[in-house]
Amino acid sequence: MKFSFLEKNSYLCHLLLVFFDMLTHHFIIALRNILKYKAQTLISVIGLAVGFAFFTLGYQWIMYETSYDNFYPNSKNTYRIYGLDKKTGTIFDRLPLALTEKLQQDFPEVEKITTIYPLSNGGLEWEGKSLGFIEFTYIDEHFFELFPPKIICGKTERLLNIEGEAVVTEKFAKKHCEIFKKGVKFI
């Protein structure tokens, strides 16, 4: 059975009219039920809103947790090791330095390892001028191999290979270093 162009279009128009009539009918019934069962409708709408809110929060939290530190190279294979006191259940982020050598000896899967020492305060002097007490994070020379920084001034390779060498933030440099106070820009 072959339809002409007009017959096909009239049939599609008929289907669309039936579809819109059906939607109108369902909308009217839904509106009547909403007006008839106000308490149930209110509870359902509040439940739906709370559900959407918690879904959105959960989704945002999962996205944050799974994308954290993804801007580092090889971040999928980067891990942090914690210690656990079995008696108290306390978690320690400070582990013995000898553990780094032991991990590399016993586990050939470990490609690179670095250590981060706890924060401490100390006096800092630069070009004979005291800068006061500064908060420090001590790291070893392998840290920047795993977590490469954006360097705006100074040497870019083999960081922290000389005793007494320091890497500072741009904010610290602008506050204390004369070359930054003069408005010199580095790229």
C-alpha positions as CSV (number, residue, x, y, z in Angstrom):
1,M,0.0,0.0,0.0
2,K,1.5,3.3,-1.1
3,F,0.7,6.7,0.5
4,S,0.9,9.9,-1.4
5,F,2.8,12.8,0.1
6,L,-0.4,14.5,1.3
7,E,-1.7,11.2,2.8
8,K,1.6,10.8,4.7
9,N,1.5,14.3,6.0
10,S,-2.1,14.1,7.1
11,Y,-1.4,10.9,8.9
12,L,1.5,12.5,10.8
13,C,-0.7,15.5,11.6
14,H,-3.3,13.1,13.0
15,L,-0.7,11.4,15.1
16,L,0.6,14.7,16.5
17,L,-2.9,15.8,17.3
18,V,-3.6,12.6,19.1
19,F,-0.3,12.8,21.0
20,F,-1.0,16.4,22.1
21,D,-4.6,15.5,23.1
22,M,-3.2,12.6,25.2
23,L,-0.6,15.0,26.8
24,T,-3.3,17.5,27.6
25,H,-5.5,14.8,29.1
26,H,-2.7,13.5,31.3
27,F,-1.7,17.1,32.4
28,I,-5.3,17.8,33.4
29,I,-5.5,14.6,35.4
30,A,-2.2,15.3,37.1
31,L,-3.4,18.9,38.0
32,R,-6.6,17.5,39.5
33,N,-4.7,15.0,41.6
34,I,-2.3,17.7,42.8
35,L,-5.2,19.8,43.9
36,K,-7.1,16.9,45.4
37,Y,-4.1,15.4,47.4
38,K,-2.2,18.6,48.5
39,A,-0.4,17.0,51.5
40,Q,0.8,14.0,49.5
41,T,1.9,16.3,46.7
42,L,3.8,18.6,49.1
43,I,5.6,15.6,50.6
44,S,6.5,14.2,47.2
45,V,7.8,17.6,45.9
46,I,9.9,18.1,49.0
47,G,11.2,14.5,48.8
48,L,12.1,15.0,45.2
49,A,13.8,18.3,45.9
50,V,15.8,16.8,48.8
51,G,16.7,13.8,46.6
52,F,18.0,16.1,43.8
53,A,19.9,18.2,46.3
54,F,21.7,15.2,47.8
55,F,22.3,13.7,44.4
56,T,23.9,16.9,43.2
57,L,26.1,17.2,46.4
58,G,27.1,13.5,46.1
59,Y,27.9,13.9,42.4
60,Q,30.0,17.0,43.1
61,W,31.9,15.2,45.9
62,I,32.6,12.2,43.8
63,M,33.8,14.4,40.9
64,Y,36.1,16.3,43.3
65,E,37.5,13.1,44.9
66,T,38.2,11.5,41.5
67,S,39.8,14.5,39.9
68,Y,41.9,15.6,42.8
69,D,45.5,16.3,41.7
70,N,44.9,15.0,38.2
71,F,47.0,17.9,36.8
72,Y,50.2,16.2,38.0
73,P,51.9,13.8,35.5
74,N,51.2,10.2,36.2
75,S,48.8,11.1,38.9
76,K,46.9,7.7,38.5
77,N,50.0,6.0,39.9
78,T,50.8,8.4,42.7
79,Y,50.1,7.3,46.2
80,R,50.6,8.6,49.7
81,I,51.6,6.2,52.5
82,Y,50.3,6.6,56.0
83,G,51.2,4.8,59.2
84,L,48.6,3.3,61.6
85,D,49.0,2.8,65.3
86,K,47.2,-0.5,65.9
87,K,46.5,0.2,69.6
88,T,44.9,3.6,69.3
89,G,43.9,3.6,65.6
90,T,45.7,6.9,65.1
91,I,46.9,7.7,61.6
92,F,50.4,9.1,61.2
93,D,51.7,10.9,58.1
94,R,55.2,11.0,59.5
95,L,57.0,7.7,58.8
96,P,60.6,6.8,59.3
97,L,63.0,8.0,56.6
98,A,64.5,4.5,56.3
99,L,61.1,3.3,55.0
100,T,61.8,5.0,51.6
101,E,64.9,2.8,51.0
102,K,63.1,-0.3,52.3
103,L,60.2,0.2,50.0
104,Q,62.4,0.6,46.9
105,Q,64.4,-2.5,47.8
106,D,61.4,-4.8,48.6
107,F,58.9,-3.5,46.0
108,P,60.3,-3.3,42.4
109,E,56.9,-1.7,41.3
110,V,57.9,1.5,43.1
111,E,59.4,3.6,40.4
112,K,60.0,6.9,42.3
113,I,59.6,7.9,45.9
114,T,59.8,11.2,47.8
115,T,59.5,12.3,51.4
116,I,57.8,15.3,52.9
117,Y,58.9,16.3,56.4
118,P,56.5,18.0,58.8
119,L,56.1,21.8,58.9
120,S,58.3,23.7,61.3
121,N,59.0,27.4,62.0
122,G,62.4,28.8,61.8
123,G,64.3,32.0,61.3
124,L,65.3,32.9,57.8
125,E,68.0,35.2,56.7
126,W,68.5,36.4,53.1
127,E,71.3,38.7,51.9
128,G,72.2,39.5,55.5
129,K,68.6,40.6,56.3
130,S,66.4,38.7,58.7
131,L,63.0,37.8,57.3
132,G,61.5,36.7,60.6
133,F,60.0,33.3,61.4
134,I,58.8,31.4,58.3
135,E,56.8,28.2,58.1
136,F,58.7,25.5,56.2
137,T,57.9,22.3,54.5
138,Y,61.0,20.2,54.1
139,I,61.1,17.9,51.0
140,D,63.8,15.9,49.4
141,E,65.4,16.4,45.9
142,H,63.0,13.9,44.2
143,F,59.8,15.8,45.2
144,F,59.9,18.0,42.1
145,E,60.4,15.0,39.8
146,L,56.9,13.7,40.9
147,F,55.3,17.1,41.4
148,P,56.8,19.6,38.9
149,P,56.2,23.2,39.9
150,K,55.6,26.2,37.7
151,I,58.9,28.1,38.0
152,I,58.9,31.9,37.2
153,C,62.4,32.7,38.2
154,G,65.7,30.9,38.9
155,K,66.9,27.5,37.8
156,T,64.5,25.0,36.4
157,E,66.4,21.8,36.7
158,R,68.0,19.8,39.5
159,L,66.2,21.7,42.3
160,L,67.3,21.2,45.9
161,N,70.6,19.5,45.0
162,I,72.7,22.0,46.9
163,E,72.6,22.1,50.7
164,G,70.8,25.2,51.9
165,E,69.0,25.7,48.6
166,A,65.3,26.7,48.9
167,V,62.3,27.0,46.6
168,V,59.8,29.7,47.6
169,T,56.4,30.7,46.4
170,E,55.7,33.7,44.2
171,K,53.9,35.4,47.2
172,F,57.0,35.0,49.4
173,A,59.4,36.3,46.7
174,K,57.3,39.3,46.0
175,K,57.2,40.1,49.7
176,H,60.9,39.6,50.5
177,C,63.0,39.7,47.3
178,E,64.0,43.1,45.9
179,I,64.0,42.0,42.3
180,F,60.2,41.4,42.5
181,K,59.6,44.6,44.4
182,K,61.0,46.5,41.4
183,G,58.3,45.1,39.2
184,V,60.4,42.7,37.1
185,K,58.3,40.1,35.4
186,F,59.5,36.6,34.6
187,I,58.0,34.1,32.2
